């Protein structure tokens, strides 16, 4: 703790973020939590990218979520270079819960084991936090690649937000264009408030962790690709919500997606009610993906309705709206 002039209060130690605010620079510990389930073919590349960071004050925790491939032997080959956690299969969220329980970092960076970090990723994230010590979340672009790490399209998201974005997302169910889990980095103090994540539900860590972070503090978006997101067929959302031109399958997929967004909205609302005395009212009024899912499920949602939602959606950066509108309409036809 610090007093009014920024000096430590007698008998207390300054927190890492207080030290940053006073000195502008400190060697904070950053934890990278690699989570894996039967991705042995990609795992070594992910772990190596975590170990080869230019920022040296980094610990690497590798959580194997009950794999039955060669993952365990790969992890064990790193010896004491990593903190190893082997657990029964419980899902992605439970793996992050397990990794956080043993890590010590002031900043926590999840890494899916089929993705890869740039060597300067942690250094860039730490620099960003030095500019805004009160941030709950730093996020950055991810370059989409195929199974062989060949780039496929532009980095996502095309544009990012910085600062207080609460008003932009209260009517989008907490949604805004952001990367998947490997592009998100959280302060430890924030994660201590919201973890462990519930298990037994079909939730993705990014959809559970990012919305409350943006509603509880400022976020910092970096317009640089500091990692790659590998698309290889086993990790895309279509695995759970398959795209189809066949009408009955479209309806089933649309209903499943609608139910998923409603569940995520309920989880966010419950989380905020536990953390805040007067939580904001969160709605799905301007959630563009929700509207498209409802249309597929047979709700009375027209293409015009979808276009209006995208145009009015406050959480989509203006530079992204034309392309996002085109994508949404094409998927909804």
Beta strands, then each sheet from edge to edge (+ up, - down):
strand 1: 30-36
strand 2: 58-65
strand 3: 83-87
strand 4: 107-112
strand 5: 116-117
strand 6: 137-145
strand 7: 162-163
strand 8: 184-187
strand 9: 219-230
sheet 1: 3+ 2+ 1+ 4+ 8- 6+ 9+ 5-
sheet 2: 3+ 2+ 1+ 4+ 8- 6+ 9+ 7-
end
